[in-house]
């Protein structure tokens, strides 16, 4: 048996061949019922789901008062579901015979699955659910120079632009149709490109970069013309750009009409998804701004009071390392905003707990049963 067909069957569709000839015409019925099983994709999704649920269980067991959000869990699993739909439903089954289905697959993997996965905050979950040395190891990696460089917002924008233009307006598409491994690598490329692009925009992971709302909006806006430009080029072409689609079916639209439909999907569908994300960004600004301001004021008052009690209110407050640690954690609490930012760090819960224990120990030493007794 031809090794290409074996590889194609292992990954599901990708590479063309006899399997494409067996596909019936695309109708409403086949769009809802045609599925292609992809063992590698299924295994990846299953492992990700199990690890995520294990992290949720660990957080719930160790922090019962503050369990992991079920809403974030639902969003993460929705992202995994989008990956399954893009690669194993009729979208994945027909992507090698219809270009516009290929384009829907790209939008799902590039612009829908990554934001959902990011909303689940898997890295933050890992940090909350882990202990040293894994906790420290992950934290060092997330804050390392290479990761900070690759998660820099403009790097994500650049990767996004190159991915959209390079895979749709060049002969790269023919390679994905002719070679299964290139096709599967393309799926991974879309997921990674989308993840890196959206990470500093809508993600809340403990990376170095934090963007203001105007900066987030700007990065959304500059990416939209890329989708529009690519879609318009595909819609205005008068000849088939990807000859590898020829001979794969004897039904449906012509190759050029199919190409035009794919361009419309990229233009209208891509811009529509971006518009929805922008509207969600605005909604988040409107609903959280007042809460953030109020929370910062309350947290600032609380932090200042604790700082007075734990550090300045007791003699010899800095006589040990714990007192110095308490001062370091809460010194920024004197202004509400800085205190809130400091407390947002992933390790602040641990430092607050240590500082509070140190405060109680010193308080007990001064006011306990042996306090004031002559030696």
NORDA-V294750 format. One record per backbone hydrogen bond with DSSP energy under -0.5 kcal/mol. CO is the residue of the C=O (numbers start at 1). NH is the residue of the N-H. Records with the same first field share a line. If there is no record, write none. Layout:
CO->NH / NH
This chain:
2->6
3->7
4->8
5->9
6->10
7->11
8->12
10->39 / 40
17->20 / 21
18->22
19->22
20->23
25->27
27->31
28->32
29->32 / 33
30->34
31->90
33->35
37->39
38->42
39->43
40->44
41->45
42->46
43->47
44->48
45->49
46->50
47->51
48->52
49->53
50->54
51->55
52->56
53->57
54->58
55->59
56->60
57->61
58->62
59->63
63->66
64->67
69->73
70->74
71->75
72->76
73->77
74->78
75->79
76->80
77->81
78->82
79->83
80->84
81->85
82->86
83->87
84->88 / 89
85->89 / 92
88->36
89->93
90->94
94->97 / 98
98->102
99->103
100->104
101->105
102->106
103->107
104->108
105->109
106->110
107->111 / 112
108->112 / 113
112->116
113->117
114->118
115->119
116->120
117->120 / 122
118->121
121->125
122->126
123->127
124->128
125->129
126->130
131->134 / 135
133->137
134->138
135->139
136->140
137->141
138->142
139->143
141->144
144->148
145->149
146->150
147->151
149->152
152->155 / 156
153->157
154->158
155->159
156->160
157->161
158->162
159->163
160->164
161->165
162->166
163->167
164->168
165->168 / 169
170->173
171->174 / 175
172->176
173->177
174->178
175->179
179->183
180->184
181->185
182->186
183->187
184->188
185->189
186->190
187->191
188->192
189->193
190->194
191->195
192->196
193->197
194->198
195->199
196->200
198->202 / 203
199->203
205->207
212->216
213->217
214->218
215->219
216->220
217->221
218->222
219->223
220->223 / 224
221->225
223->226 / 227
224->228
225->229
226->230
227->231
228->232
229->233
230->234
231->235
232->236
233->237
241->243
242->245
243->246
245->248
254->258
255->259
256->260
257->261
258->262
259->263
260->264
261->265
262->266
263->267
264->268 / 269
265->269 / 270
266->270
267->271
268->272
269->273
270->274
271->275
272->276
273->277
274->278
275->279
276->280
277->281
278->282
279->283
280->284
281->285
282->286
283->287
284->288
285->289
288->292
289->293
290->294
291->295
292->296
293->297
294->298
295->299
296->300
297->301
298->302
299->303
300->304
301->305
302->306
303->307
304->308
305->309
306->310
307->311 / 312
308->313
311->314
314->317
316->319
320->324
321->325
322->326
323->327
324->328
325->329
326->330
327->331
330->333
331->334
332->335 / 339
335->339
336->340
337->341
338->342
339->343
340->344
341->344
342->345
345->348
347->351
348->352
349->353
350->354
351->355
352->356
353->357
354->358
355->359
356->360
357->361
358->362
359->363
360->364
361->365
362->366
363->367
364->368
368->371
370->373
